[in-house]
Amino acid sequence: MNSAQLEEIAEGFEVLATRNFRTPLVPLLERVNQSPHVRERILSYDDHILKQFPLMAHFATIRVMSLQLKVLR
């Protein structure tokens, strides 16, 4: 789903918060190393990358949004 489709779904709602998860590198690196300890580090680095470089959000494979219905006045 692309950003335009997400905006269409969120139409009529106020977006309270958005958070992105998992760049495409996460599944690739998880396949290379299956250790739970390493997986935690991969996810931690991925989270850091997405927070420090907002433009990377375009590549995130998961987006969570907190929505509130807009009140019509």
ZIRA-V943072 format. One line per field, one symbol per residue. ss: DSSP state (a for helix, b for strand, c for the rest). phi: phi as a letter, one per 40 degrees, with the letter a starting at -180 (. if undefined). burial: I if it has 16 or more other ideal C-beta (glycine too) atoms within 10 Angstrom, else O. Layout:
# ZIRA-V943072
ss = ???
phi = ???
burial = ???
This chain:
# ZIRA-V943072
ss = ccaaaaaaacccbbbbbbbbbcccaaaaaaaacccaaaaaaaaaaaaaaaaacaaaaaaccbbbbbbbbcccc
phi = .cccccccccdgbcccababbfcccdccccccbccdccddcdccccccdcccbdccddcccbbbbbbbdcccb
burial = OOOOOOOOOOOOOOOOOOOIOIIOOIOOIOOOOOOOOOOOOIOOOIIOOIOOOOOOIOOIOOOOOOOOOOOOO
